[in-house]
């Protein structure tokens, strides 16, 4: 029984695809989005490899407030120079832009 549990655990770890978190910089804004990961100029990815969280895209949403339907327009999308947090699946070629990142201090 102990061996079976050990094998199941090893199989689970072996099949898992760990996610790496990275920092990137927007070098070209949407719609032709391009992001550089880290300081490596060779690691620049075009929009086809990037999945952007919806809250970072320009969009309209309809909400109901006090029984009245209203449309809210969000226009704050990624801009050149923005620092972004990225999740990358190990060995994958797709990168998920989670959010903008800010730092305080030196």
PyMOL CGO cylinders between C-alpha atoms (Angstrom):
from pymol import cmd
from pymol.cgo import CYLINDER

trace = [
    CYLINDER, 0.00, 0.00, 0.00, 2.83, 2.40, 0.88, 0.3, 1, 1, 1, 1, 1, 1,
    CYLINDER, 2.83, 2.40, 0.88, 4.43, 1.81, -2.52, 0.3, 1, 1, 1, 1, 1, 1,
    CYLINDER, 4.43, 1.81, -2.52, 1.13, 2.49, -4.29, 0.3, 1, 1, 1, 1, 1, 1,
    CYLINDER, 1.13, 2.49, -4.29, 0.69, 5.83, -2.48, 0.3, 1, 1, 1, 1, 1, 1,
    CYLINDER, 0.69, 5.83, -2.48, 4.28, 6.80, -3.29, 0.3, 1, 1, 1, 1, 1, 1,
    CYLINDER, 4.28, 6.80, -3.29, 3.75, 5.95, -6.98, 0.3, 1, 1, 1, 1, 1, 1,
    CYLINDER, 3.75, 5.95, -6.98, 0.52, 7.95, -7.13, 0.3, 1, 1, 1, 1, 1, 1,
    CYLINDER, 0.52, 7.95, -7.13, 2.29, 10.95, -5.56, 0.3, 1, 1, 1, 1, 1, 1,
    CYLINDER, 2.29, 10.95, -5.56, 5.22, 10.68, -7.99, 0.3, 1, 1, 1, 1, 1, 1,
    CYLINDER, 5.22, 10.68, -7.99, 2.85, 10.40, -10.96, 0.3, 1, 1, 1, 1, 1, 1,
    CYLINDER, 2.85, 10.40, -10.96, 0.94, 13.49, -9.79, 0.3, 1, 1, 1, 1, 1, 1,
    CYLINDER, 0.94, 13.49, -9.79, 4.13, 15.54, -9.43, 0.3, 1, 1, 1, 1, 1, 1,
    CYLINDER, 4.13, 15.54, -9.43, 5.45, 14.34, -12.78, 0.3, 1, 1, 1, 1, 1, 1,
    CYLINDER, 5.45, 14.34, -12.78, 2.26, 15.25, -14.62, 0.3, 1, 1, 1, 1, 1, 1,
    CYLINDER, 2.26, 15.25, -14.62, 1.89, 18.67, -13.01, 0.3, 1, 1, 1, 1, 1, 1,
    CYLINDER, 1.89, 18.67, -13.01, 2.78, 21.71, -15.06, 0.3, 1, 1, 1, 1, 1, 1,
    CYLINDER, 2.78, 21.71, -15.06, 4.18, 24.25, -12.62, 0.3, 1, 1, 1, 1, 1, 1,
    CYLINDER, 4.18, 24.25, -12.62, 3.49, 27.89, -13.29, 0.3, 1, 1, 1, 1, 1, 1,
    CYLINDER, 3.49, 27.89, -13.29, 6.27, 30.48, -13.21, 0.3, 1, 1, 1, 1, 1, 1,
    CYLINDER, 6.27, 30.48, -13.21, 5.58, 34.10, -12.36, 0.3, 1, 1, 1, 1, 1, 1,
    CYLINDER, 5.58, 34.10, -12.36, 7.54, 36.67, -14.33, 0.3, 1, 1, 1, 1, 1, 1,
    CYLINDER, 7.54, 36.67, -14.33, 7.81, 40.43, -14.70, 0.3, 1, 1, 1, 1, 1, 1,
    CYLINDER, 7.81, 40.43, -14.70, 7.56, 42.02, -18.11, 0.3, 1, 1, 1, 1, 1, 1,
    CYLINDER, 7.56, 42.02, -18.11, 7.41, 45.41, -19.78, 0.3, 1, 1, 1, 1, 1, 1,
    CYLINDER, 7.41, 45.41, -19.78, 4.92, 46.51, -22.43, 0.3, 1, 1, 1, 1, 1, 1,
    CYLINDER, 4.92, 46.51, -22.43, 6.94, 47.69, -25.42, 0.3, 1, 1, 1, 1, 1, 1,
    CYLINDER, 6.94, 47.69, -25.42, 3.96, 48.16, -27.74, 0.3, 1, 1, 1, 1, 1, 1,
    CYLINDER, 3.96, 48.16, -27.74, 0.35, 48.68, -26.59, 0.3, 1, 1, 1, 1, 1, 1,
    CYLINDER, 0.35, 48.68, -26.59, -2.72, 46.81, -27.91, 0.3, 1, 1, 1, 1, 1, 1,
    CYLINDER, -2.72, 46.81, -27.91, -3.96, 45.88, -30.41, 0.3, 1, 1, 1, 1, 1, 1,
    CYLINDER, -3.96, 45.88, -30.41, -0.49, 44.88, -31.69, 0.3, 1, 1, 1, 1, 1, 1,
    CYLINDER, -0.49, 44.88, -31.69, 0.64, 44.14, -28.11, 0.3, 1, 1, 1, 1, 1, 1,
    CYLINDER, 0.64, 44.14, -28.11, 4.32, 43.26, -27.55, 0.3, 1, 1, 1, 1, 1, 1,
    CYLINDER, 4.32, 43.26, -27.55, 5.83, 42.44, -24.15, 0.3, 1, 1, 1, 1, 1, 1,
    CYLINDER, 5.83, 42.44, -24.15, 9.45, 41.97, -23.15, 0.3, 1, 1, 1, 1, 1, 1,
    CYLINDER, 9.45, 41.97, -23.15, 10.00, 39.48, -20.34, 0.3, 1, 1, 1, 1, 1, 1,
    CYLINDER, 10.00, 39.48, -20.34, 12.76, 40.43, -17.94, 0.3, 1, 1, 1, 1, 1, 1,
    CYLINDER, 12.76, 40.43, -17.94, 15.80, 42.31, -19.27, 0.3, 1, 1, 1, 1, 1, 1,
    CYLINDER, 15.80, 42.31, -19.27, 16.44, 39.90, -22.15, 0.3, 1, 1, 1, 1, 1, 1,
    CYLINDER, 16.44, 39.90, -22.15, 15.86, 41.70, -25.47, 0.3, 1, 1, 1, 1, 1, 1,
    CYLINDER, 15.86, 41.70, -25.47, 15.46, 38.28, -27.14, 0.3, 1, 1, 1, 1, 1, 1,
    CYLINDER, 15.46, 38.28, -27.14, 12.41, 37.50, -25.00, 0.3, 1, 1, 1, 1, 1, 1,
    CYLINDER, 12.41, 37.50, -25.00, 9.89, 39.75, -26.71, 0.3, 1, 1, 1, 1, 1, 1,
    CYLINDER, 9.89, 39.75, -26.71, 6.49, 38.20, -27.36, 0.3, 1, 1, 1, 1, 1, 1,
    CYLINDER, 6.49, 38.20, -27.36, 3.79, 39.34, -29.76, 0.3, 1, 1, 1, 1, 1, 1,
    CYLINDER, 3.79, 39.34, -29.76, 0.03, 39.39, -29.10, 0.3, 1, 1, 1, 1, 1, 1,
    CYLINDER, 0.03, 39.39, -29.10, -0.43, 35.86, -30.47, 0.3, 1, 1, 1, 1, 1, 1,
    CYLINDER, -0.43, 35.86, -30.47, 1.49, 34.46, -27.47, 0.3, 1, 1, 1, 1, 1, 1,
    CYLINDER, 1.49, 34.46, -27.47, -0.15, 36.71, -24.87, 0.3, 1, 1, 1, 1, 1, 1,
    CYLINDER, -0.15, 36.71, -24.87, -3.43, 36.29, -23.02, 0.3, 1, 1, 1, 1, 1, 1,
    CYLINDER, -3.43, 36.29, -23.02, -4.50, 39.47, -21.24, 0.3, 1, 1, 1, 1, 1, 1,
    CYLINDER, -4.50, 39.47, -21.24, -6.79, 39.60, -18.20, 0.3, 1, 1, 1, 1, 1, 1,
    CYLINDER, -6.79, 39.60, -18.20, -10.06, 41.28, -19.17, 0.3, 1, 1, 1, 1, 1, 1,
    CYLINDER, -10.06, 41.28, -19.17, -9.71, 44.07, -16.61, 0.3, 1, 1, 1, 1, 1, 1,
    CYLINDER, -9.71, 44.07, -16.61, -6.60, 45.30, -18.47, 0.3, 1, 1, 1, 1, 1, 1,
    CYLINDER, -6.60, 45.30, -18.47, -8.43, 45.75, -21.78, 0.3, 1, 1, 1, 1, 1, 1,
    CYLINDER, -8.43, 45.75, -21.78, -10.58, 48.63, -23.00, 0.3, 1, 1, 1, 1, 1, 1,
    CYLINDER, -10.58, 48.63, -23.00, -14.18, 47.49, -22.73, 0.3, 1, 1, 1, 1, 1, 1,
    CYLINDER, -14.18, 47.49, -22.73, -17.75, 48.40, -21.93, 0.3, 1, 1, 1, 1, 1, 1,
    CYLINDER, -17.75, 48.40, -21.93, -19.91, 46.74, -19.28, 0.3, 1, 1, 1, 1, 1, 1,
    CYLINDER, -19.91, 46.74, -19.28, -23.55, 47.18, -18.49, 0.3, 1, 1, 1, 1, 1, 1,
    CYLINDER, -23.55, 47.18, -18.49, -24.51, 47.44, -14.83, 0.3, 1, 1, 1, 1, 1, 1,
    CYLINDER, -24.51, 47.44, -14.83, -27.77, 48.02, -13.05, 0.3, 1, 1, 1, 1, 1, 1,
    CYLINDER, -27.77, 48.02, -13.05, -27.77, 50.68, -10.34, 0.3, 1, 1, 1, 1, 1, 1,
    CYLINDER, -27.77, 50.68, -10.34, -30.96, 51.59, -8.49, 0.3, 1, 1, 1, 1, 1, 1,
    CYLINDER, -30.96, 51.59, -8.49, -32.92, 49.66, -11.11, 0.3, 1, 1, 1, 1, 1, 1,
    CYLINDER, -32.92, 49.66, -11.11, -31.44, 51.66, -13.98, 0.3, 1, 1, 1, 1, 1, 1,
    CYLINDER, -31.44, 51.66, -13.98, -29.25, 50.02, -16.60, 0.3, 1, 1, 1, 1, 1, 1,
    CYLINDER, -29.25, 50.02, -16.60, -26.07, 51.98, -17.26, 0.3, 1, 1, 1, 1, 1, 1,
    CYLINDER, -26.07, 51.98, -17.26, -23.05, 51.40, -19.46, 0.3, 1, 1, 1, 1, 1, 1,
    CYLINDER, -23.05, 51.40, -19.46, -19.59, 51.89, -17.98, 0.3, 1, 1, 1, 1, 1, 1,
    CYLINDER, -19.59, 51.89, -17.98, -16.65, 52.37, -20.32, 0.3, 1, 1, 1, 1, 1, 1,
    CYLINDER, -16.65, 52.37, -20.32, -13.20, 51.26, -19.14, 0.3, 1, 1, 1, 1, 1, 1,
    CYLINDER, -13.20, 51.26, -19.14, -10.51, 52.80, -21.32, 0.3, 1, 1, 1, 1, 1, 1,
    CYLINDER, -10.51, 52.80, -21.32, -7.42, 52.20, -19.18, 0.3, 1, 1, 1, 1, 1, 1,
    CYLINDER, -7.42, 52.20, -19.18, -5.60, 49.53, -21.12, 0.3, 1, 1, 1, 1, 1, 1,
    CYLINDER, -5.60, 49.53, -21.12, -1.93, 48.59, -21.24, 0.3, 1, 1, 1, 1, 1, 1,
    CYLINDER, -1.93, 48.59, -21.24, 0.45, 51.34, -22.30, 0.3, 1, 1, 1, 1, 1, 1,
    CYLINDER, 0.45, 51.34, -22.30, 4.07, 51.37, -23.47, 0.3, 1, 1, 1, 1, 1, 1,
    CYLINDER, 4.07, 51.37, -23.47, 6.36, 51.18, -20.44, 0.3, 1, 1, 1, 1, 1, 1,
    CYLINDER, 6.36, 51.18, -20.44, 3.83, 49.50, -18.13, 0.3, 1, 1, 1, 1, 1, 1,
    CYLINDER, 3.83, 49.50, -18.13, 5.33, 46.80, -15.92, 0.3, 1, 1, 1, 1, 1, 1,
    CYLINDER, 5.33, 46.80, -15.92, 3.17, 43.68, -15.87, 0.3, 1, 1, 1, 1, 1, 1,
    CYLINDER, 3.17, 43.68, -15.87, 2.95, 40.47, -13.83, 0.3, 1, 1, 1, 1, 1, 1,
    CYLINDER, 2.95, 40.47, -13.83, 2.95, 37.38, -16.04, 0.3, 1, 1, 1, 1, 1, 1,
    CYLINDER, 2.95, 37.38, -16.04, 2.14, 33.72, -15.40, 0.3, 1, 1, 1, 1, 1, 1,
    CYLINDER, 2.14, 33.72, -15.40, 3.83, 31.21, -17.70, 0.3, 1, 1, 1, 1, 1, 1,
    CYLINDER, 3.83, 31.21, -17.70, 3.22, 27.49, -17.78, 0.3, 1, 1, 1, 1, 1, 1,
    CYLINDER, 3.22, 27.49, -17.78, 6.48, 25.52, -17.69, 0.3, 1, 1, 1, 1, 1, 1,
    CYLINDER, 6.48, 25.52, -17.69, 7.51, 24.67, -21.24, 0.3, 1, 1, 1, 1, 1, 1,
    CYLINDER, 7.51, 24.67, -21.24, 4.59, 26.58, -22.70, 0.3, 1, 1, 1, 1, 1, 1,
    CYLINDER, 4.59, 26.58, -22.70, 4.57, 29.30, -25.29, 0.3, 1, 1, 1, 1, 1, 1,
    CYLINDER, 4.57, 29.30, -25.29, 1.59, 31.19, -23.90, 0.3, 1, 1, 1, 1, 1, 1,
    CYLINDER, 1.59, 31.19, -23.90, 1.88, 33.89, -21.29, 0.3, 1, 1, 1, 1, 1, 1,
    CYLINDER, 1.88, 33.89, -21.29, -1.01, 35.19, -19.20, 0.3, 1, 1, 1, 1, 1, 1,
    CYLINDER, -1.01, 35.19, -19.20, -0.76, 38.86, -18.24, 0.3, 1, 1, 1, 1, 1, 1,
    CYLINDER, -0.76, 38.86, -18.24, -2.32, 38.97, -14.79, 0.3, 1, 1, 1, 1, 1, 1,
    CYLINDER, -2.32, 38.97, -14.79, -2.09, 42.63, -13.85, 0.3, 1, 1, 1, 1, 1, 1,
    CYLINDER, -2.09, 42.63, -13.85, -0.03, 45.79, -13.89, 0.3, 1, 1, 1, 1, 1, 1,
    CYLINDER, -0.03, 45.79, -13.89, 2.76, 45.91, -11.32, 0.3, 1, 1, 1, 1, 1, 1,
    CYLINDER, 2.76, 45.91, -11.32, 4.01, 48.93, -9.41, 0.3, 1, 1, 1, 1, 1, 1,
    CYLINDER, 4.01, 48.93, -9.41, 6.95, 49.38, -7.07, 0.3, 1, 1, 1, 1, 1, 1,
    CYLINDER, 6.95, 49.38, -7.07, 7.45, 51.99, -4.37, 0.3, 1, 1, 1, 1, 1, 1,
    CYLINDER, 7.45, 51.99, -4.37, 10.81, 53.28, -3.29, 0.3, 1, 1, 1, 1, 1, 1,
    CYLINDER, 10.81, 53.28, -3.29, 14.22, 52.62, -4.78, 0.3, 1, 1, 1, 1, 1, 1,
]
cmd.load_cgo(trace, "trace")
